[in-house]
């Protein structure tokens, strides 16, 4: 919180935070207090919350679909949520952005899954290809909306597509934080079942797991978390793919530890990326650009070094 265009010492940051608990003399009228408590602290917290949602959803979807290359961005979920936001902003402002984002997120996941199912059993490569198709489809629909709306609404839509935490405030944090916490709570409590589902449907059924019910719970929970994240930050890709992979390399595939550690690592990575976005230049770089610049080389690395383990060959 002491990194930014306006230089603030770490000691002063600490004093401002302590002052909210134990009032200190001479701290009330400091301009730095408003910068720290009303601008930087909400932004840092929102970045962490969104990182938890994206990374937690990514590791959950990878377990549900038994595919280490699945994430909300590749599966088309983020593109569907962004299209929902664009529809709400452009044509139906009375409809809450979060509701519209959630509906089209669910639609994108169902479409991707059913397209992949056309070849029989849902395998890894068809699922990724169907996700790419759905993502391109919703991106095209979003482009049509951008072409039709007036310039003022177009500016707001472009903001969602680039991804940013610049408009973070305490109201957004309270609403989004509670929603994402409620959405990911069943994922955390049921995370051990991902180990069973990852073994395959037949094995899971033999062990007494209701695969269809549990898969539905995991997908709906992940979709709700991602749609809430997208509705306040826009599209931020690659986090749900990169972070779970890195954590899995260090800790192993056990979801009992992989899920909470991925959420924590996602929050850490997102805060780090947003700090870079607002401190590298005098301009506020959209954080989606930072994550894309990090994620694309990482994806190439997985293709080159992952071999049979990553691709499931």
N, C-alpha and C positions, 0 to 999 in steps of 0.2 A: 504493500500500500504506500510505501515511500518512493516508488518508482513511477515517474510520469513526467509530463511536460513541465509541471511546476515542481521544483525541487523542495522536498520536505524531509527533514532528518528522521531517521528511525526512532530516535528518542522522543521527538515531538509526536509522532504517530502513536507511540506507546502511551504517552501522557493523555492524548485525546481519548484513547480507548479506556484508560483507567478512569478518566474524568466522568465517564458515563456511569461508572459504578460507585466510585468515591469522588465526590466533587473536589477539584483542586482550585486553588486561587489563581486568578488571571487567565483562565482557560475559556471563559464564556464568549468573549468577543473576538477571539482569534479567527482570521479568515481561513486558516488552514483546517480548523475544526469542521467547517462546512464541506470543504473539499474531501476530507477523509471520511466523514460520517454519511454524507449525502450523495457523494459521487463515487469514490473509490471503493468503499466497503460494500455497498450494494452490488457494484459491478463484480467484485471478486467473489462474493457469495453466489451471485447468479451464474457466473462462469463455472463454479464448482458444482452447483446443482445440475446444470445442463450437462456437464461432463459425466456426472453420476448417471443421468438418464441415458445418454448415448452409449456409454461403455457398458452399463448394466444391461441395456436392451440388446446390444451387440453380442455379448457373451451368452445371453439367454437364447437368442435366435440361432446362434451357432450350435448350441446344444439341442434345441428342438428339431432343427432340420439336419442335424448331424453333418454340418458343413462348416469347416473353419474359415471359409471365405465369405460367409454371409454376414452382412451388417445392415443396419437400417438404410444406409445410403445406397448400397448395391442392390438391395431387394426392392427398391423403389418406394419404400415407406416414406422417406424424407421428401421425395418429389411429390408424392401424393399429398402429404401434409402441406407442402408449399403451395400446391394448386388449391387446396382448400382455403388457405390463407388468402390467396389471390382472389378467389371467388368471393370470399366474405368482404374483402376490402373494396373490390371493384364493383360488385353488383348487389350484394346483400349485407350492407353495413349493420343491419339490425341483428344479424346472426353472429353470435360470438365467434371470434377467430378460433378459439380452442375447440369448439364443437365441430366447426367445418373441417378443421385440420384432422380431428380424430376420425370423422366419417370417411374422408378420402384416404386416410392412412390405412384403415381397415380394408377399404376397397382395393387399394394397391396390393396389399399382402394376399388377399383372396385371389385376385387376378393372376398374380405371379405364381401362386401355388397351383392354381387350376391349369394354367398354361403348361407348367412343368409336368403336371400329372397326365397330360395328353399322351405321353410316351409310356404310360404305365406307372411303375414305381417312381416316386420323386427322388431322383438322384442329384448329385451335386452340380454337375455342369449344366443340365437343363434348367435347374433352379436359378443359377447365376445368370444364364442367358435370358430367361424369362424376366428376371428382375431388371436387367438392362433394358429390355423391351418396354416394360411398364414404366421405368424411369424416363425413358425417351418419350413415351406417349404422354405422360403427365407434364413433362417439360415443354412439349409442343403445345399442349393445351394452355399452359401458363403463358407461353409466348403469344398465343392468340389473345388472351385477356390483356396482356401488356399492350398489344396493338390497338385494342378497342377502347380502353379506358382513357380518361382525361389525364393530362400531364401530372397533376397533383397526386392522383391515386397511383399513377405509374411510378412516381418517386418512392412511395411507400412500399409498393410491391418489389421494386428493385432492392430495397433495404433488406427484405426478408430473404431474397435469393442470395445475397452476398454474405449474410451472417454477421451479426454484431451484437455487442452487449452495451452499446453506448447509451441506450435509453433505460438502463436498469434503475429501478427505484424500489422502495420498501414494499409498496403495494404489489408489484410484480413478483417480488421474492416470496411474499407470504402466500400468494395464490399458487404460484408455480411450485414452490417448495412443498406445500401440503399435498398438492395433486400428485407430484412425482413420488413423494414418500408413500402415499396410499397406493399408487400404481405398482411400485417396486416392492412393497411389503410382502405380497404373496410370492413374488419371485425369490426373495431372500429366505422366507420360511420354507419354501418347497424346493430349494435349490438342490437338495440331495436327489430329488426325483429326476433331475436332468442327467445324472449319471446313468440312471436306469433307461431313460428314453434314448440316450445316446447309443445304447447297445443295440437298438432296433425294436420295432413294434412287437415282433413275436416274443422276443426275450422278455420285454417289459410286461407283456400280458401274462406270461408264465409266472412272473414274480408278483402278480396281483396288482399291477398299476393300471389304472384306467387311462390309457394313452390318449384317447380322443379328448377326454375332459381336461386332462392336465395340459395337453398341447394347446387347447383353446385358451385356458387360463394364462399360460405363458405368453401366447401371441397377443391376446387382448391387453394384458398388463404392459408388455413391451411397446405396443402400439400407442397406448394412452400416454406412457412416459415420453415417447419420442414426439408425439403430436403436441404435447404441452411444451416440450423444449423448443420445437420448431416455431411454435406460435409466439414465443418471446425472444427468440434469437435468430430465426431464419435457418437456412440450410447450412449446417456445419458437417461436412463429410469426413470420412476416414477414421473418426475417433472410435467408433464401434468395431472397426476391423483391426486397427493398429494396437490399441491398448490391451484387449484380451489376448492377442497373440503374444505380446511381450510378457504379460503376466504368466501366460501358460508356459512359455519357455523357461521361466524362472521357478515356477511352483508346481507344474504338472497339471494334468487334466481334471483333477478332482474338483467338482463344482462346489463342494462345501466350502472350500477356501478360494476357489477361482472367482466365484461371483462377488463376494465382498471385497476381495483385493482388486478386482477389475474396476469396481465402482470407485474405490479410493484412488486408484491410479488414474482413472478417467477424470476425476475432479482435479487431481494434481496437474495432469497434462493440460487440461483446458485452462486452468488459471495461468499456467506458464505461457501457453500460446496467446492468451489475451493480454498478458503483461508485455509480451513481445509486440503484439499488434498496436498497443497504445504508446510504446516507448521507442520503437525503432526509428521513427521519423516524427516530424512535427504534426503530421496528419494521423488520424485514427484509421489505421488499416483494418478492413473487415477481417475478423478472426477466421472466417471461412477460407480466406486466401492462405493464411498461415497453415491451417490444418491440411489443406490440399497440397501445398508445397512439401509438407512433411509426409503425407500419406502416399502420394504417387511413387516416390522412390522406394518407400517401404513395400508397396505392393509389387514392384519390380523385383525387389530383394526376395520376397516370398516365392515368386515365380522361378527365380534363378536358383536359390539355395534351398527352398522348401522341399523340392523333390517329391518323392512318393508320399511322404508323410503329410504335406500340406494339401496335395491335390487328391489324396485318397486313391492313388493308382495301385 
